[in-house]
Amino acid sequence: MSVTETRQHGYQFSQQQLEQVPIGASKDQVDFVLGTPSTTGTFDGEVYYYISQQVKQTAFLRPRVTDQQVLAVYFDKDERVTRIANYGLQDGRVFDFISRKTPTTGSELTFLEQLLRASRMSNPFGS
């Protein structure tokens, strides 16, 4: 009989937390409500990325990523929230669960694809 273990790695957020960070909120408010991001980027302003993944492992087999999410909070030059997106993988493509759209090509998609693909190959959150 094999035992399967499921673990959550990275940032876990609630809908209540997201509601406390509306469009137009300050960067200080985002820092207070969501905390320190997993990583940041700059595309026409700063972006905070909060990364999480779910990993399953059966007995001595290699762990397998079964779900991953990237919450992206976009800021303008005045450090105000302009957009929030919750990216994940749906049918092997980057997908925004908030707007329910697949992003078009561009620097953002390339960065997110690299980020999500890299996290599937290695666990960025440690064991």
C-alpha positions as CSV (number, residue, x, y, z in Angstrom):
1,M,0.0,0.0,0.0
2,S,1.5,3.4,-1.0
3,V,1.1,6.6,1.0
4,T,0.5,9.9,-0.9
5,E,1.5,13.1,0.9
6,T,0.2,16.5,-0.3
7,R,2.1,19.7,0.7
8,Q,1.5,23.4,0.0
9,H,4.5,25.6,-0.6
10,G,4.7,29.3,-0.8
11,Y,2.2,32.0,-0.3
12,Q,-1.5,31.2,0.5
13,F,-4.0,34.1,0.3
14,S,-7.7,34.4,1.0
15,Q,-10.5,36.1,-0.8
16,Q,-10.8,38.4,2.2
17,Q,-7.2,39.6,1.8
18,L,-7.8,40.3,-1.9
19,E,-10.8,42.4,-1.0
20,Q,-8.6,44.6,1.2
21,V,-6.4,45.4,-1.8
22,P,-8.7,47.2,-4.3
23,I,-7.5,49.0,-7.5
24,G,-6.0,52.3,-6.4
25,A,-4.7,50.9,-3.1
26,S,-1.2,52.0,-2.0
27,K,1.9,49.8,-2.1
28,D,2.1,50.2,1.7
29,Q,-1.5,48.8,2.0
30,V,-0.5,45.8,-0.2
31,D,2.6,45.2,2.0
32,F,0.5,45.3,5.2
33,V,-2.3,43.0,3.9
34,L,-0.4,40.5,1.7
35,G,3.1,40.8,3.2
36,T,6.4,40.4,1.4
37,P,6.1,39.1,-2.2
38,S,7.9,36.0,-3.4
39,T,9.6,38.0,-6.0
40,T,9.1,41.3,-7.9
41,G,9.4,42.6,-11.5
42,T,9.2,45.8,-13.5
43,F,6.9,46.1,-16.5
44,D,5.7,49.7,-17.0
45,G,5.8,49.9,-13.2
46,E,6.5,47.5,-10.4
47,V,4.8,44.1,-10.0
48,Y,4.6,41.9,-6.9
49,Y,4.4,38.2,-7.4
50,Y,3.1,35.9,-4.7
51,I,3.9,32.3,-5.7
52,S,2.4,29.0,-4.4
53,Q,2.3,25.4,-5.5
54,Q,0.8,22.1,-4.4
55,V,3.1,19.1,-4.5
56,K,2.1,15.4,-4.2
57,Q,4.5,12.7,-3.4
58,T,3.8,9.0,-3.3
59,A,6.2,6.8,-1.2
60,F,9.7,7.2,-2.6
61,L,8.7,8.6,-6.0
62,R,9.8,12.0,-7.1
63,P,7.4,14.8,-5.9
64,R,5.0,16.0,-8.6
65,V,3.6,19.6,-8.8
66,T,-0.2,19.3,-9.1
67,D,-1.1,23.0,-8.9
68,Q,0.6,26.3,-9.0
69,Q,-0.6,29.9,-8.7
70,V,1.0,33.3,-9.1
71,L,-0.8,36.2,-7.7
72,A,0.5,39.3,-9.5
73,V,-0.2,42.8,-8.1
74,Y,0.6,45.6,-10.6
75,F,1.5,49.1,-9.6
76,D,1.8,52.4,-11.5
77,K,4.5,55.0,-11.2
78,D,2.7,56.5,-8.2
79,E,2.9,53.1,-6.4
80,R,-0.9,52.5,-6.6
81,V,-2.5,49.2,-7.6
82,T,-3.6,49.2,-11.2
83,R,-4.5,45.5,-11.6
84,I,-4.5,42.2,-9.8
85,A,-4.2,38.9,-11.6
86,N,-4.1,35.3,-10.3
87,Y,-2.2,33.2,-12.8
88,G,-2.2,29.4,-12.8
89,L,-1.9,26.6,-15.3
90,Q,-5.0,25.5,-17.1
91,D,-4.5,22.9,-19.8
92,G,-0.8,23.7,-19.8
93,R,-1.2,27.4,-20.5
94,V,-0.8,30.4,-18.2
95,F,-4.3,31.5,-17.2
96,D,-5.6,34.4,-15.2
97,F,-8.3,33.1,-12.8
98,I,-9.5,36.6,-11.9
99,S,-10.2,37.9,-15.4
100,R,-10.7,34.4,-16.7
101,K,-8.4,35.2,-19.7
102,T,-5.3,33.7,-21.1
103,P,-2.7,36.6,-21.5
104,T,-1.6,37.5,-25.0
105,T,2.1,37.2,-25.9
106,G,4.5,39.8,-24.6
107,S,7.2,40.2,-21.9
108,E,4.7,39.5,-19.1
109,L,3.7,36.1,-20.5
110,T,7.3,35.1,-21.2
111,F,8.3,35.9,-17.6
112,L,5.3,34.1,-16.1
113,E,5.8,31.1,-18.4
114,Q,9.5,30.9,-17.4
115,L,8.6,31.3,-13.7
116,L,5.9,28.6,-13.8
117,R,8.0,26.2,-15.8
118,A,11.0,26.7,-13.6
119,S,9.0,25.9,-10.5
120,R,7.8,22.7,-12.1
121,M,11.4,21.5,-12.6
122,S,12.7,22.4,-9.2
123,N,11.0,23.3,-6.0
124,P,11.9,27.0,-5.3
125,F,10.4,26.8,-1.8
126,G,12.7,24.1,-0.4
127,S,11.7,20.7,0.9
